[in-house]
Amino acid sequence: MCTSCRGRERTVLDTFPAESSRANDRAEWIAGEQRAAEHPEAHVHFDLDRDAFTVVAPAELDNEMEINL
């Protein structure tokens, strides 16, 4: 299990087929760009089913679900 996602839903930001020799480098670059922008927890997973490097970020919590006490 990914410790960054901690069982939360994930948003897939981009996918790079592993057949490319630079797929991991490209995925890591995009994850870094995403961290600097809108998704500070963006990181790379390797998707065994798709044989691809996937840039993901934990899904944002819905603000409407906050409970005001």
C-alpha positions in Angstrom: 0.0 0.0 0.0 1.2 3.5 -0.8 1.9 5.4 2.4 1.1 8.7 0.7 -2.4 7.7 -0.3 -3.1 6.0 3.0 -6.1 4.2 1.6 -7.7 7.3 0.2 -9.2 7.6 -3.2 -6.7 8.7 -5.8 -7.0 11.1 -8.8 -5.0 10.0 -11.9 -3.3 13.0 -13.3 -1.3 11.4 -16.1 -0.1 8.0 -17.4 3.0 6.9 -19.3 3.3 3.5 -20.9 6.3 1.5 -19.4 7.4 0.5 -22.9 9.1 3.9 -23.2 12.6 3.9 -21.7 12.1 7.3 -20.2 8.5 6.8 -18.9 9.5 6.8 -15.2 11.6 10.0 -15.7 8.7 11.7 -17.5 6.2 10.6 -14.8 8.5 11.9 -12.0 8.9 15.2 -13.8 5.1 15.7 -14.2 4.6 14.7 -10.5 7.1 17.4 -9.6 5.3 20.0 -11.7 2.0 18.9 -10.1 3.4 19.2 -6.6 4.6 22.8 -7.4 1.1 23.6 -8.7 -2.3 22.2 -7.5 -1.4 18.8 -6.1 1.3 19.0 -3.3 1.0 15.2 -2.7 1.3 14.1 -6.3 3.6 11.1 -6.8 4.2 8.1 -9.2 2.7 4.7 -8.9 3.5 1.8 -11.2 0.2 0.3 -12.5 0.8 -3.4 -13.1 -2.5 -3.8 -14.9 -1.7 -1.2 -17.5 2.1 -1.7 -17.4 2.5 2.1 -17.0 3.8 4.7 -14.7 0.9 6.7 -13.3 1.0 10.2 -11.7 -1.6 10.2 -8.9 -2.7 12.5 -6.1 -4.9 11.7 -3.2 -8.5 12.8 -4.1 -9.5 16.1 -2.5 -12.0 16.0 0.3 -15.4 17.5 -0.5 -15.7 20.7 1.4 -19.5 20.2 1.7 -18.9 17.1 3.8 -17.2 19.1 6.6 -19.1 19.0 9.8 -19.4 22.3 11.7 -19.7 21.7 15.4 
